[in-house]
Each structure stands twice: as structure tokens, then as C-alpha cells.
């Protein structure tokens, strides 16, 4: 039978993102003539009003035949398609899968027949597990070109009407847009939008889903005036219609090295600013994807070029594109640099490892400069326009061995600046204005490197502008934004390394039993992956709560295990002493105004996304179940959840197009955090039922929900 091909511009035609992915099962699906006949009638009754009488797609509902079917489902298990089919129809809202297994299998048989599969003697099973064992085969010789350009047919008006992103827009974005990784310069990951709220979130349903190429990445979309920009695998930038997922243009960068895990991109003027896997920063034209300039970052140790990486989106401040650079074991360490946004030329560079003879160069235990490493800049900075300061978190070093034992020299110490610091930098000059070290001489790889949130909160009865962050040990610390003065800490109670924090200075007292000693194994909580990792926290200015995604995890430091650090101890897994109930994840709210813990909600699987709060009183979080959930931000009550077909692996964002609010999340991408969570689940111990593979693996995609 010949494949049915709808005419005209297909809603899904532009989703030509990469080669077909092979499924794990080897058996092709079969169905009987009776199933397909019954399925044709069931389809017309329940599905045709949305997807068209010939499965051609109508309104925002995608086609179920032709190119869209091929790109979305071929090479995957039939169970993945059946999973999505059973989410439909959307009515009744509170009863997904309400048509019954037999009816859904009949409709599935009709869809397969419409796409060229022939009926036979063997019936298509109704059981989802049995369907997971069947694979929708690829079309012979039909592999698309991953570098083929996308034609923006019928969509020029959306791109042509796109206005430049001004400095004022970046300082005070429209609530309809999502212009920064953290939503705004202050990295609060909060949206004032409230069309979706506590009262109606139960009616939230899938608006559109666009498949992406599978790979290692952690993409966070940004949205401007109805156009979504997404930096995805492999070094690919997409501009999509944010109302339906249609690709408007596509830019493929040919990296000189393998594609690395990157978090996103930035917008300014008519430009999209893009970090690459081989230390380039690109400026693309927002309306077309055309390359404007290409800046190559030249590191201090060019022979070890492949050991450097660009993970975070750039931060654009005025005419400067400010990019952080990671360099784990590279001599002289990481740095941040500024590029002129008009010329593409480097303007300044800030080195994160203090040099001998410079301020704090004596904080490395007399280690020579060529043996100092670390200080990676993993996350996008935050910016305060009033103070004209940018804030970065700096990572520790992995070369901890030379810092374990103090040398016989009173003029030096082992603090290892600027590791585990918040640094405040003048964006015009790259000059360090102040720094604060949260943990000196980190011997456990327990970073304080993540996003810095700028908020106004009362401290001792006086409203202060503070810079807050939550490190891997899940301790929140607040500093004065102008001076770096230590203000307060709130410990969520999941770590066992720090026994006390000085209320005046924030200085930490370390449990001596946790200091690395190959002859004295010690259980360290959390593990080096962190109780919290790269997924961003969220701060709501309405509740004045910070919301933290937590994973209960521990590690054993002793004579055996992975030699991540150079102190002589190895790292291996350890069962967490407090997860006998099988709860490896937690959402923790911290009352910043009163400097104390608020509500928390334990869950079996840890959060796998960044958190998002909204003016509608909602907290959105994705987890490994896999699902996307919405909670009441005031008390943690679960209000809504949507089952996903793969693990959500990015931040959750929200935006509005033509009066309709959407919530979006990327699923199915591998990255550091997703891989680390599997270790945390293994640490739950024997006899605990964990839904590690509850749903079919549908592959990388972006899911977008609306009312």
C-alpha cells in the first residue's frame, strides 16, 4: 500500500531535525483487517474532528500520516505511539485513556494502515508492555539530511514582525516573553503570568509536541514575541513558532569537536548569541538564522583546548556578550570573558584562579600557577542594572591533593580563591568588585557554583538587596548585593559535612571525620552530584519563598572507587541513611523573609528539571517518573500532573502568545543531572520499588501545555 501524503505545507514537515532513531525492539507491528476496519470507524467518531477525516491534521493537531508520522514515530516502539494515543481524546479531562484498550488498539491499527502497513493474521495487542516489544520500522533509503535547511513557508509574517530585543526589554521583559535562562536578569525563574492558576491548572493539556534529535544536552528555550529559540543537539539552533512548534529556521554549526552539553543561548538586538562545543561564540540573525559573526575563544593553554567547554548561555549586558568557560583539570583554570556584540572581538577576561603576586594569589598552599586548576564557570551570570554588577558562581578544583595538608609557610593558606565563591564583576571592565567564598578548600567537589538570584528581602527589619545561591549541599546563603557582606544561611538538613556556620561571617566548621583520609572511609552526604545540581531553583516575590529541587544522595570516600579528586580517596556509592521510605526526591520551600524552612514535599523520584513559579500561585517541576507536575506554591499541594514519554531534562518555562499562556519543557536529553539521578535511585537500597522505567522512552522532544 502506498503511503498517504497530505498536500500543502504540513504542520510537521519542518520537524526534519535529524536521522531516524532505531528502536530497541526488533519485531514489526501487525494487525488484522477487522481491527483496521473497526479502527477506521472509531477514529472517525473520536479523532477526526481534531486530526482530520484523512488523518491530515487540522488546527494545531498534527497529521497522523506522511512526513510527520515518519519523523515522529518510525524507529520507535509502538508502545510510545500507543502511549500518546491513550492521552487522547482530551475529553473527559479527568479520564485519560477512557476509550478502552481495545478501541485504542483498533485506532492504532487504522493509523498504521494509513501509513502503508498491511493487515495480516496476527492481531495488534492491547497490552502496553506487549506494544513496547514492537517497533515501527524505518523507511528504506528515507533518511533525511540533518544539515538540510528549513524553509519557513507561510511563516514570514511572524519573523518579519519580530522586533529587536532592546536593553530596556532585557532589564524589564514583557511577561509574555522569556528572554533569559532564569526569566529575568535576576535569575528568579518566576513569571508574573497567571492565566494558568491554582483554580484552572487541572484543565492544562498538551498543546503541541515537537521531536528533537536525541543527544547529550540540557537546552532551555527563550521566547520573544511568539518565536521560541532553542539550542539543541548537536550544536543546532532552532527558531520555532511558539504557538504550534513549527520550525521557522534552523542553523547547524559544524563543530570541530563532539557536541557538548549546553544550556542555551541569549538574545539582544537582532542577534541570537550561541556558544558552541569547540569554544566559539556565534551571532546569528534572529529573523533568518544567518551568521553575523563568529568569535573563537583562545584559551591560555591551547594544547589542552578540548578540556575547555562552554556550558552556559551567554549573558548580554549592553554591548558586551559575557561568556563563562569551564576548565576542570586545565592549568590556570577557568575564566569569563566579554565579547563586543557589534564586532565580535574580545574586550576583557576575568581569570577565576588567583595568580601568584596578585590579590589572593597566596591562597593556594604555595602551589605554582601551572599546577592550579578548576574554577569553572558553569552557569549564566546574573546582572543588577542599578549597581552595574554581574554575579557568577565559581566551581572548586578537582586537583585537591596539594591542598589537603598545609605547607610550612605562614604567609600562605589553602582557601584556593576564587573557587566556591560568589564574584561581583564590573561588566564594562571585567574588574572584580568583591568576592565571598562560601566554602574554602573544598575536598568533596560540593560546588557553590549555580545561579545567583537577586532579591529584595527584609534582614533584621531592613529591606536589603541580596544575592542568594544554593550550592550542592543545599544550604542557602545570602550576601549584600553591593558589598558582598555575609547576611545569613539556611541549611535544608541534607548534608553532614558542615557542623556549624558562624552567624556573623558565614565561616564553616567542618566535621573532622569527613576530611579525606584513605585509611578512614567516611560516608559523605550529599554525593558529589549534589543534593541540588544544575536545575535552577525558583524564587517567588509573592510568597518570598525559594524553591529547591533536592535529591537525597550520599557517597563513600575511601580506598576504593572513582578517583575524581587527587587527595588519594576514591568515591563510590553509599546508601542514604534517611531514605528507607523510598523517597529519593524532595521539593523544599525556604522562607527567605523569615530565614527558615517552609514546607517540603517528599517524592520517590527526584526532580529532574529546574523549578518555575508563577503569578498564578503555581510551582512547576518535572521528575523521573516521568511527569510534569504543578503544585500550590504556598503549601506544596499537588494540583496537576501530566505523564510524559521520557524524562524531562531541562528547565520549565512559561510564556504567552496571542493571549494564551503556555508551559514548556524539553524531555529525553541526556546530561550530567539525568545520569547522576540514576545513581541516587540505586542508593535507595534493596526492596524499594522505584518507577525507573514506568513509561515508554519516546526520545528527545519539547512538550508544550496550555489550557
ZIURUR-V922996 format. One record per run of one state. SS is the DSSP state (alpha for helix, beta for strand, coil for the rest). FROM is the first residue (numbers start at 1). TO is the last residue. If there is no record, write none. Layout:
SS/FROM/TO
SS/FROM/TO
This chain:
coil/1/26
beta/27/28
coil/29/32
alpha/33/46
coil/47/47
alpha/48/51
coil/52/65
alpha/66/73
coil/74/76
beta/77/77
alpha/78/85
coil/86/100
alpha/101/114
coil/115/127
alpha/128/132
coil/133/133
beta/134/135
coil/136/155
alpha/156/160
coil/161/164
beta/165/165
coil/166/166
alpha/167/171
coil/172/177
beta/178/178
coil/179/189
beta/190/191
coil/192/200
alpha/201/203
coil/204/204
beta/205/211
coil/212/215
beta/216/216
coil/217/221
beta/222/224
coil/225/226
beta/227/232
coil/233/235
beta/236/241
coil/242/246
beta/247/252
coil/253/264
beta/265/269
coil/270/270
beta/271/275
coil/276/279
beta/280/285
coil/286/290
beta/291/296
coil/297/301
alpha/302/307
beta/308/309
coil/310/314
beta/315/317
coil/318/319
beta/320/327
coil/328/334
beta/335/340
coil/341/345
beta/346/351
coil/352/368
alpha/369/371
coil/372/381
beta/382/384
coil/385/388
beta/389/393
coil/394/400
alpha/401/403
coil/404/420
beta/421/425
coil/426/431
beta/432/437
coil/438/452
beta/453/459
coil/460/461
beta/462/470
coil/471/474
beta/475/480
coil/481/485
beta/486/491
coil/492/497
beta/498/501
coil/502/507
beta/508/510
coil/511/511
alpha/512/514
coil/515/521
beta/522/525
coil/526/537
beta/538/540
coil/541/544
beta/545/551
coil/552/553
beta/554/558
coil/559/561
beta/562/562
coil/563/569
beta/570/574
coil/575/584
beta/585/591
coil/592/595
beta/596/603
coil/604/606
beta/607/607
coil/608/611
beta/612/614
coil/615/617
beta/618/623
coil/624/626
beta/627/632
coil/633/637
beta/638/643
coil/644/647
beta/648/648
coil/649/652
beta/653/657
coil/658/659
beta/660/667
coil/668/669
beta/670/670
coil/671/671
alpha/672/682
coil/683/700
beta/701/706
coil/707/707
